[in-house]
Amino acid sequence: MRYILLFLTLLSTGASLTAQVTGARLQASGLTCAMCARSVYKNLETLPFVDSVDTDLEQSAFVLRFKKGSTIDPDLIRKRVEEAGFSVASLHLRAMLDGRALKPDGHLTLSGRHYHILPQKEVLPGGEASLLVVDKSFLPSREMKRYAGLSTATCFLTGQSGGKCCDDQGIPAHQRIYHLSL
């Protein structure tokens, strides 16, 4: 019995470690021409965790594919867009959930980063999910207002670092935490 419990513990730990963000769809605001898009494209492809970047000029969007096992840094993605002179209008992360359910107002660790799921309906376990980053610097202010009333969690109100809700999940208060909408 003890070996079965040990095996199940190792199995669940392994599933947690392999869950990762595999890609993203980034929409940039302010792009007016192909040269603008090229500037953002060039900045995005320099990210160490990016495997490839595709451009969708009609939508002012970029599809990023990440290197397997990489630590993904949404703040660095945003920074590269801003360095090109533009801003992020939306960032949808494509994540492999590996059979995990997403609980409303719950926490999730993917690709080395901590995420807080805003209170919405529960998403049943599955494979791939598209998750919208709803932190202040990842959405236009009018869009941000839509999400502002969804959570009273301290980490969402501070906009970056964890709070009491995160402490309960073992995430230190100084740790960067991102907020997601399903």
C-alpha positions, -999 to +999 in steps of 0.1 A: +000+000+000+028+024+009+044+018-026+011+025-043+008+058-024+044+067-033+038+059-070+006+080-071+024+109-054+052+108-079+027+105-108+008+135-097+040+155-091+052+146-126+019+157-141+022+190-124+058+195-136+050+187-173+020+211-174+031+241-194+023+271-215+030+260-251+022+292-269+004+325-270-016+348-292-006+384-287-025+413-300-006+446-302-022+480-303-010+509-324+003+489-354-003+509-386+019+492-411+040+462-420+071+480-407+055+484-373+046+447-372+082+438-382+096+458-353+074+439-328+082+406-346+119+412-344+117+420-307+096+389-299+118+365-317+147+375-294+130+361-263+149+331-250+118+310-245+103+317-279+106+289-305+088+307-334+067+337-341+040+340-368+023+373-378-014+379-385-013+414-400-051+416-404-056+412-366-024+430-356-016+397-338+014+375-333+013+337-326+041+326-304+052+290-299+074+284-269+103+260-264+093+229-245+102+231-208+110+268-209+101+293-182+076+317-198+078+353-187+046+373-197+062+405-184+092+401-207+068+396-237+050+428-228+083+446-224+095+436-259+063+449-274+067+482-255+104+484-266+091+484-302+069+514-294+036+496-290+014+482-263-003+448-256-040+448-263-044+412-253-023+381-244-039+347-246-017+319-232-022+284-247-017+260-218-017+222-215-037+215-184-028+178-182-061+168-168-063+195-142-096+214-135-094+252-133-112+263-101-128+297-098-106+320-077-080+292-077-043+291-084-022+274-111+015+271-117+025+267-154+059+269-170+075+283-139+050+311-132+022+315-108-014+323-120-046+332-101-078+323-119-105+350-116-138+338-101-157+325-130-172+291-139-151+260-133-134+245-163-134+207-163-101+188-167-089+187-202-060+191-226-054+226-240-070+258-228-068+295-239-063+318-209-064+356-211-039+375-190-060+403-173-034+422-154-034+460-159-005+462-183-019+435-205-052+451-215-065+485-225-081+504-196-116+499-209-111+462-210-095+462-176-127+477-161-146+446-172-124+424-150-119+448-121-150+438-102-145+401-106-121+396-077-115+411-043-083+390-039-054+410-026-031+398-054-055+411-081-059+445-063-021+450-060-017+440-097+015+420-093+025+404-060+007+377-042-016+382-012-033+363+016-051+340-009-017+331-024-001+325+009-027+298+015-015+281-017+022+283-006+030+312-029+051+338-011+037+374-010+067+388-028+063+364-057+050+378-091+015+364-098-005+368-130-043+369-133-062+349-159-097+349-173-111+317-188 
